[in-house]
C-alpha cells in the first residue's frame, strides 16, 4: 500500500467512528508532502475552536501512519478550506502590520500564534526586503515581532 492509500485508510477508519462520510481528496507533491482535503456538511466539530481539533486530527493521522509504516510523513489536513481561509486571515494581519512597520519604522508585535501560524507569517515576511520577523516568547506566549531591516 502506498502513502496515499494508507492515509486514506486511516482517515476512513477514524471518520467511520463519527458516523460521517465526507469527500476526501488526497494529493502528494514532489517533496512527499501529503495534502488531505476533507469536504462535507456539518464538519465544524472536526475543526474545533481556532482549529485545535483539526490540528489534533492531523497529528493523530501522522502518528498512526508512523505506527503502521515506521515512516514519518508530512501530512497537511484541511477541512472545508478552513486552513486556506486561516492563511488568508494571517496574511491580512501580517500585511497590515508590515504597513505599520514601514510607516512608523518601529517594531510591531503580532498576536500569539501556534507554530504553524507563525511559520505562515515568517514565510510571507521573508518575501519583503525591508521588513524582518522574529519569534519571541515561550510556548503559548510565543509571538512574532516585525521590525524594519537595518
C-alpha positions as CSV (number, residue, x, y, z in Angstrom):
1,X,0.0,0.0,0.0
2,X,1.4,3.4,-0.9
3,X,1.4,6.5,1.3
4,X,-1.8,8.0,-0.1
5,X,-3.7,4.7,0.2
6,X,-2.5,4.2,3.8
7,X,-3.6,7.7,4.8
8,X,-6.9,7.3,3.1
9,X,-7.5,4.1,5.1
10,X,-6.5,5.7,8.4
11,X,-8.9,8.7,7.8
12,X,-11.7,6.5,6.6
13,X,-11.4,4.3,9.7
14,X,-11.3,7.4,12.0
15,X,-14.3,9.1,10.4
16,X,-16.3,5.9,10.5
17,X,-16.5,6.3,14.3
18,X,-18.1,9.8,13.8
19,X,-20.7,8.2,11.5
20,X,-19.9,10.6,8.7
21,X,-18.8,10.0,5.1
22,X,-17.3,13.2,3.7
23,X,-15.5,13.6,0.4
24,X,-11.8,13.0,0.9
25,X,-9.2,14.1,-1.7
26,X,-5.5,13.2,-1.1
27,X,-2.6,14.5,-3.1
28,X,1.1,14.2,-2.7
29,X,3.6,16.7,-4.1
30,X,7.1,16.1,-5.4
31,X,8.6,16.7,-2.0
32,X,6.5,13.9,-0.4
33,X,4.1,16.3,1.4
34,X,0.6,14.8,1.6
35,X,-2.3,17.2,1.4
36,X,-5.6,15.9,2.6
37,X,-8.8,17.9,1.8
38,X,-12.0,16.8,3.5
39,X,-15.3,18.3,2.3
40,X,-18.7,17.8,3.8
41,X,-21.6,19.3,5.7
42,X,-21.5,20.0,9.5
43,X,-17.8,19.3,10.0
44,X,-17.2,22.2,12.3
45,X,-16.6,19.9,15.3
46,X,-13.7,18.4,13.4
47,X,-12.2,21.8,13.0
48,X,-12.8,22.9,16.6
49,X,-12.0,26.1,18.4
50,X,-9.4,28.0,16.4
51,X,-8.5,24.8,14.5
52,X,-7.4,22.9,17.6
53,X,-9.4,19.7,16.7
54,X,-8.1,19.9,13.1
55,X,-4.5,20.2,14.4
56,X,-5.1,17.2,16.7
57,X,-6.6,15.2,13.8
58,X,-3.6,15.9,11.6
59,X,-1.3,14.8,14.4
60,X,-3.3,11.6,15.0
61,X,-3.1,10.7,11.3
62,X,0.6,11.3,11.3
63,X,1.3,9.2,14.4
64,X,-1.0,6.3,13.3
65,X,0.8,6.4,9.9
66,X,4.1,6.1,11.7
67,X,2.9,3.2,13.9
68,X,1.9,1.3,10.8
69,X,4.8,2.1,8.5
70,X,7.7,3.3,10.7
71,X,7.9,6.4,8.5
72,X,7.1,10.0,9.5
73,X,5.1,11.6,6.7
74,X,4.3,15.3,6.4
75,X,0.5,15.4,6.3
76,X,-1.5,18.6,6.0
77,X,-5.2,18.3,6.6
78,X,-7.7,20.9,5.6
79,X,-11.4,20.6,6.3
80,X,-13.9,22.7,4.2
81,X,-11.0,25.0,3.2
82,X,-10.5,26.2,6.8
83,X,-6.7,26.3,6.5
84,X,-6.9,28.3,3.3
85,X,-9.1,30.8,5.0
86,X,-6.9,30.9,8.0
87,X,-3.8,31.6,5.8
88,X,-5.7,34.5,4.2
89,X,-6.5,36.0,7.6
90,X,-2.9,35.6,8.8
91,X,-1.6,37.2,5.7
92,X,-4.1,40.1,6.1
93,X,-2.9,40.6,9.7
94,X,0.7,40.4,8.7
95,X,0.4,42.8,5.7
96,X,-1.4,45.4,7.9
97,X,1.4,45.0,10.4
98,X,4.1,45.3,7.7
99,X,2.5,48.6,6.6
100,X,2.6,49.8,10.2
101,X,6.3,48.9,10.5
102,X,7.1,50.7,7.2
103,X,5.2,53.8,8.2
104,X,6.3,54.2,11.9
105,X,9.7,52.5,11.4
106,X,9.1,50.7,14.8
107,X,8.8,47.1,15.9
108,X,5.2,45.7,15.8
109,X,4.0,42.7,17.9
110,X,1.5,40.3,16.3
111,X,-0.9,38.3,18.4
112,X,0.1,35.0,20.0
113,X,0.1,32.2,17.4
114,X,0.8,28.5,17.2
115,X,3.9,27.2,15.4
116,X,2.0,26.6,12.1
117,X,0.6,30.1,12.1
118,X,4.0,31.6,12.9
119,X,5.6,29.7,10.0
120,X,3.0,31.1,7.6
121,X,3.7,34.6,8.7
122,X,7.5,34.1,8.6
123,X,7.2,32.8,5.1
124,X,5.2,35.8,4.0
125,X,7.5,38.3,5.6
126,X,10.6,36.7,4.0
127,X,9.3,38.0,0.7
128,X,9.7,41.6,1.8
129,X,13.2,43.2,1.5
130,X,12.6,46.0,4.1
131,X,10.9,44.1,7.0
132,X,12.1,41.1,9.1
133,X,10.3,38.9,11.6
134,X,11.4,37.3,14.8
135,X,9.6,35.0,17.2
136,X,10.0,35.7,20.9
137,X,8.5,34.0,24.0
138,X,7.8,30.5,25.1
139,X,5.0,28.0,24.5
140,X,1.6,29.6,24.1
141,X,3.1,33.0,24.9
142,X,5.3,33.0,21.7
143,X,4.6,35.7,19.2
144,X,6.1,37.3,16.1
145,X,7.7,40.7,16.1
146,X,8.1,42.6,12.9
147,X,10.7,45.3,12.5
148,X,12.4,47.3,9.8
149,X,15.6,45.7,8.4
150,X,18.7,47.6,9.2
